[in-house]
């Protein structure tokens, strides 16, 4: 499906930049337009793929291009004040050619955390296309203020979008890596998972004919109804001898081919299980997910309807959902069969409850420390017996 992507804040801009790079590399055609919005000039200058005319610096009169310093209330205020400047960049998007908006932001900082829900509310008021969020949760080692920002932004962002796709940095960070190289890998993971998912609905005419192709309306229907979503992924390397032999073998149906078919089907069902039970973008219990979409990508001769059907049934049993959709996304020159599972409307998410708990503690601590330092300052400045008088 074709998306208009808006990256808010540093993480948001970098991830949208990565989506453009992915699009160029794979010709998936998912990014119809890309806009980056920030209060920090340096972050906008660091982007590589987003066209310069689509980079919007907001809040110049308030923060002079230096960012909001993890103050997400200020981030929200500035986004609201300068919404016309953001709209100016969105005006250049041919909205009739996009299937949906995707607003990308790190939720622990200031600009994206505060601004993303504001722009979501604005877009929903103006356009009929769905508005989705891709929200990145901070690592638990980032500290209380980031957790508090994320918890408050999460509440607001979920309310303002048609669906919030969540990626949790915490479950993906690797020890011993610098923060920057860590983000490089994490961003690759984000773009790969969501790239296959959204790319599935973009199989054009003249492309390899899929057995049961995923349409963008199936992605939209899976995301409809709101709430929070998570994405699973698994892949296996396969021998790719080219599309023709595979297509032919589908019709000839000799004994060898039957073995092949059984093998293909088994591979697909096990990839579906691995994707659902492995690491999700937001770890959660899959039981109780309201809707799901299963996408199998890879060389067409390694995809079959039976495998996807079995995978779908298994997902129905595991989630208890009656709305499990599935299809394939043929990528003729790939050496992998990959399974991507979108679980939408998940509600049993211990990570969010834990985030909220830590955020509440941080909020209480911040209040206590502020009170204490006010008292301490007063003790320092005032002489003990009040013998001195200030000048005025
Ligand atoms: P903002 O510019 O004020 O919106 O804040 P940032 O985007 O710099 O940071 C917000 C949060 O996003 C941080 O607390 C990190 O958890 C996360 N973050 C920052 N950069 C990246 C990145 O490149 N990739 C990912 N996945 N997360 C990031």
Boltz pocket constraint, residues with backbone or C-beta under 6 A from the ligand:
constraints:
  - pocket:
      binder: B
      contacts: [[A, 8], [A, 9], [A, 10], [A, 11], [A, 12], [A, 14], [A, 15], [A, 68], [A, 69], [A, 70], [A, 105], [A, 106], [A, 107], [A, 108], [A, 109], [A, 110], [A, 111], [A, 112], [A, 113], [A, 136], [A, 137], [A, 138], [A, 139], [A, 142], [A, 146], [A, 169], [A, 183], [A, 184], [A, 186], [A, 187]]
      max_distance: 6.0
